[in-house]
Amino acid sequence: MTRLVAKPAPAPSAAVPAPVPQQWTVLDVIRWTAARFSERGLPTPRLDAELIVAHVLALPRVQLYVQFDRPLSATELPDIRALIKRRQAGESVAYLVGKKEFWGLDFAVDARVLVPRPDTETLVEEARARLDGAEAPRIADVGTGSGALAVTLAKLRPDAAVFASDISAAALEVARGNAERHGVAVTFLEGDLAAPLEGQAPFSLIVANLPYVPSADLAALPPEVRAEPVLALDGGADGLDLARRLVDAAPALLAPGGTLALEIGAGQAGATAALLTAAGFVEVHVRPDLAGIERVVAGRKP
Ligand SMILES: C[S@@+](CC[C@H](N)C(=O)[O-])C[C@H]1O[C@@H](n2cnc3c(N)ncnc32)[C@H](O)[C@@H]1O
């Protein structure tokens, strides 16, 4: 197998002019890396390769496409190689490059927060639909992590007052940085679930992507997921411990007609919908993600 090392220039010949030294180009290295990742069974090999190369070259990923023929320097190659090794050892690309795209926005991420997932965009879609026609809505994102939901909703609804809470002070530091990065005003509050929102004026919408992995399933998660904060993953015995507590607390925080929308794991829709109904929510409905998995349960306070 070819190794990812600088290719030596061919020896000059007296008869033929020395050719330009053959070097790894951007496209060479992307292809090589994607092939290695594919051999390892990584789910998105080409994308991971492009994200790593773009990061080392300090380019937006789309710029790679117009620089495919660019030769890589002797310092860029070892930097890429180091990240490839870490990816192969199970680190997530988002932590390696320090960012993740969500709803078309770049969010800074590190080991203090869960990497925002494309599935969570389903919750943004639900929120957007629920807020349609509402003037100057008041929105709360409980368990904000990187701030992906709060910041995205603040971008989508500049007229909204957006609050975001988390029990992790470390996560809130990351979220604050992301709000600054995207130039939105979000009020960040530290504390357990709904507690920091008590005493605020009633909300039109509460969104939450709380930890929902059943505790017994944590050990079987892929290594890159296990590298994320356990506080962001562990949902207790059936995965619904935090959802259960928030569903109970939410009616006191919502304005009449306000919505609670929760992201859930596969197979949790029925139980979560039953929790909302038992807590008095009406028009409880489930929204699938792009893969057709029931991903969001939402209900309205009468
Ligand atoms: C699954 S992550 C979601 C992060 C982010 N909202 C997203 O969608 O990418 C869950 C978040 O809930 C937070 N969390 C866990 N337990 C909590 C609690 N009791 N009260 C408030 N936040 C909590 C974690 O710190 C973590 O940031």
The ligand as an SDF file (V2000), in Angstrom:
LIG
                    3D

 27 29  0  0  0  0  0  0  0  0999 V2000
  -28.0150   15.2630   23.7840 C   0  0  0  0  0  0  0  0  0  0  0  0
  -27.1520   16.7050   24.3400 S   0  0  0  0  0  0  0  0  0  0  0  0
  -27.9090   17.8910   23.2470 C   0  0  0  0  0  0  0  0  0  0  0  0
  -27.0850   19.0890   22.9870 C   0  0  0  0  0  0  0  0  0  0  0  0
  -27.6950   20.0350   21.9530 C   0  0  0  0  0  0  0  0  0  0  0  0
  -28.9950   20.5240   22.3770 N   0  0  0  0  0  0  0  0  0  0  0  0
  -27.8310   19.3610   20.6180 C   0  0  0  0  0  0  0  0  0  0  0  0
  -28.9670   19.0720   20.2130 O   0  0  0  0  0  0  0  0  0  0  0  0
  -26.8120   19.1080   19.9460 O   0  0  0  0  0  0  0  0  0  0  0  0
  -27.9430   16.9470   25.8770 C   0  0  0  0  0  0  0  0  0  0  0  0
  -27.5040   18.1420   26.7050 C   0  0  0  0  0  0  0  0  0  0  0  0
  -28.2830   18.1400   27.9120 O   0  0  0  0  0  0  0  0  0  0  0  0
  -27.4770   18.5110   28.9850 C   0  0  0  0  0  0  0  0  0  0  0  0
  -28.0530   17.9700   30.2320 N   0  0  0  0  0  0  0  0  0  0  0  0
  -27.9390   16.7310   30.7340 C   0  0  0  0  0  0  0  0  0  0  0  0
  -28.6150   16.6300   31.8810 N   0  0  0  0  0  0  0  0  0  0  0  0
  -29.1680   17.8340   32.1120 C   0  0  0  0  0  0  0  0  0  0  0  0
  -29.9830   18.3610   33.1480 C   0  0  0  0  0  0  0  0  0  0  0  0
  -30.3760   17.6130   34.1820 N   0  0  0  0  0  0  0  0  0  0  0  0
  -30.3750   19.6440   33.0650 N   0  0  0  0  0  0  0  0  0  0  0  0
  -29.9930   20.4220   32.0100 C   0  0  0  0  0  0  0  0  0  0  0  0
  -29.2120   19.9840   31.0090 N   0  0  0  0  0  0  0  0  0  0  0  0
  -28.8160   18.6980   31.0550 C   0  0  0  0  0  0  0  0  0  0  0  0
  -26.1090   17.9570   28.6660 C   0  0  0  0  0  0  0  0  0  0  0  0
  -25.1030   18.6500   29.3710 O   0  0  0  0  0  0  0  0  0  0  0  0
  -26.0570   18.1370   27.1490 C   0  0  0  0  0  0  0  0  0  0  0  0
  -25.4520   19.3590   26.8110 O   0  0  0  0  0  0  0  0  0  0  0  0
  1  2  1  0
  2  3  1  0
  2 10  1  0
  3  4  1  0
  4  5  1  0
  5  6  1  0
  5  7  1  0
  7  8  2  0
  7  9  1  0
 10 11  1  0
 11 12  1  0
 11 26  1  0
 12 13  1  0
 13 14  1  0
 13 24  1  0
 14 15  1  0
 14 23  1  0
 15 16  2  0
 16 17  1  0
 17 18  1  0
 17 23  2  0
 18 19  1  0
 18 20  2  0
 20 21  1  0
 21 22  2  0
 22 23  1  0
 24 25  1  0
 24 26  1  0
 26 27  1  0
M  CHG  2   2   1   9  -1
M  END
$$$$
